[in-house]
Amino acid sequence: MTLRIKTRLWIYALPLLLILCGGCGIYSFSGSTLPPDIQTVTIQNFENSTGEGPANLTQLVTNNFKTFFQRNSNLNIVQRDGDLQLEGQIVSFTYTPAAIQREGVQDIAGLNRLTLGIQVRFTNVKNPDKNFDRLFSISQDFQQGRDVTQITPAEIDALTERLVVDVFNKTVADW
């Protein structure tokens, strides 16, 4: 008797579950909300217009974009004419004093802040309403006595990855 009840429960519950899941729209567990007709992305080099930062900053930012999009979406990266197109430039790489403190008669920085900013032009060929041209910026604080030349490549890489996540969420995840 209990087997028949369980079987009936599945007969009614399974179609209901499928209907509920189907109403959720296009979704993937990577966070991407792309329609199936978008299959390619073009990511141009993000040139460093500031002249500041490490010599490989252009390569680092561009490679982080490509790697993140490959790892977190089903998009194929193409050289030109992608369904989605990302281009832009690095517009700020600044290391400034933050958390100013007074020691005697002198003001000193309690922390130093590294800020990385990129201007991103995003084109969605299939849905031009999603296009934008926007500045993305991210900062990280470092201890007081640390000079910008002492920031490790791994720390700069981590900073650029956080910036890439912000851009990815705005372009592909639509957050």
C-alpha positions in Angstrom: 0.0 0.0 0.0 2.8 2.5 0.9 4.5 1.8 -2.4 1.4 2.8 -4.4 1.1 6.1 -2.4 4.8 6.9 -3.0 4.4 6.1 -6.7 1.3 8.4 -7.0 3.2 11.1 -5.1 6.0 11.0 -7.7 3.6 11.0 -10.6 2.1 14.3 -9.4 5.2 15.9 -7.9 7.6 15.4 -10.8 5.6 17.4 -13.4 5.0 20.1 -10.8 8.7 20.3 -10.1 9.5 20.5 -13.8 7.0 23.3 -14.3 8.4 25.3 -11.4 12.0 24.9 -12.6 11.0 25.8 -16.2 9.5 29.1 -14.9 12.9 30.3 -13.6 14.1 31.5 -17.0 17.5 31.0 -18.4 20.0 30.1 -15.6 23.2 28.2 -15.2 25.0 27.4 -12.0 28.0 29.4 -13.1 25.9 32.6 -12.6 25.6 33.3 -16.3 22.2 34.3 -17.6 22.9 34.3 -21.3 20.3 33.3 -23.9 21.3 30.3 -26.0 21.9 32.4 -29.1 24.9 34.1 -27.5 27.8 31.9 -28.0 31.0 34.0 -28.5 32.8 36.9 -26.8 35.6 39.1 -28.1 37.9 40.5 -25.5 40.3 43.2 -26.8 43.5 44.2 -25.0 42.9 46.6 -22.1 45.7 49.1 -22.8 47.3 50.9 -19.9 46.7 54.6 -20.7 48.1 55.7 -17.3 51.7 54.6 -17.8 51.7 53.5 -14.1 51.8 50.1 -12.6 53.9 47.0 -13.6 55.0 46.7 -17.2 52.7 43.6 -17.7 49.5 45.3 -16.4 47.9 45.3 -19.8 48.6 41.6 -20.3 47.6 40.7 -16.7 44.2 42.5 -17.0 43.4 41.1 -20.4 44.4 37.5 -19.5 42.3 37.6 -16.3 39.3 38.7 -18.4 39.8 35.8 -20.9 40.5 33.2 -18.2 37.5 34.2 -16.1 35.1 34.3 -19.0 36.3 30.8 -20.2 36.1 29.4 -16.7 32.7 30.8 -15.7 30.6 30.8 -18.9 30.0 28.6 -22.0 31.2 31.4 -24.3 33.9 30.8 -26.9 36.5 33.6 -27.1 37.0 34.8 -30.7 39.3 37.4 -32.2 36.7 39.5 -33.8 32.9 40.0 -34.1 31.8 38.1 -31.0 28.2 38.2 -29.9 29.5 40.0 -26.9 32.4 42.5 -27.2 34.5 43.9 -24.4 37.1 46.6 -24.9 38.5 49.4 -22.9 41.5 50.8 -21.1 43.2 51.0 -17.8 42.5 54.6 -16.7 43.9 54.6 -13.1 46.6 52.8 -11.2 47.1 55.0 -8.1 48.8 54.5 -4.8 47.6 57.2 -2.3 47.7 57.8 1.4 44.5 56.7 3.3 43.5 56.8 7.0 45.6 59.9 7.8 46.8 60.0 11.4 48.4 62.7 13.4 51.8 61.9 15.0 52.9 65.0 17.0 52.8 67.9 14.5 52.9 65.7 11.4 50.2 64.0 9.5 51.1 60.5 8.2 49.2 57.8 6.3 48.0 55.0 8.5 47.3 53.0 5.3 48.1 53.3 1.7 45.4 52.6 -0.9 46.0 51.1 -4.3 43.2 51.9 -6.8 42.8 50.2 -10.2 40.2 51.6 -12.6 39.3 50.5 -16.1 36.9 52.0 -18.5 34.9 49.2 -20.2 32.9 49.4 -23.4 30.5 46.5 -23.6 28.6 45.6 -26.8 25.9 43.0 -26.9 25.3 42.4 -30.7 22.1 40.4 -30.1 20.6 42.8 -27.5 21.9 46.4 -27.9 19.8 47.5 -24.9 22.5 45.9 -22.7 25.4 48.0 -24.2 27.3 50.3 -21.8 30.4 52.3 -21.4 31.3 52.5 -17.7 34.2 53.0 -15.3 34.9 50.1 -12.9 37.2 50.7 -10.0 38.5 48.6 -7.1 40.8 49.5 -4.2 42.8 47.7 -1.6 44.6 49.0 1.4 48.1 48.2 2.4 50.1 48.8 5.6 51.6 52.2 6.2 55.3 51.7 5.5 54.8 49.7 2.3 55.9 51.3 -1.0 54.1 50.7 -4.3 57.1 48.8 -5.6 56.8 46.3 -2.7 53.3 45.2 -3.8 53.7 41.7 -5.2 52.5 40.5 -8.6 50.2 38.1 -6.8 48.5 41.0 -4.9 48.0 43.0 -8.1 46.7 39.8 -9.8 44.1 39.4 -7.0 43.1 43.0 -7.3 42.5 42.7 -11.1 40.6 39.4 -10.6 38.1 41.2 -8.3 37.7 43.9 -10.9 37.0 41.2 -13.6 34.4 39.6 -11.4 32.6 43.0 -11.2 32.6 43.4 -15.0 31.5 39.8 -15.5 28.6 40.2 -13.1 27.5 43.4 -15.0 27.9 41.9 -18.5 27.1 38.2 -18.3 25.4 37.5 -15.0 23.3 40.7 -15.4 23.6 41.7 -11.7 
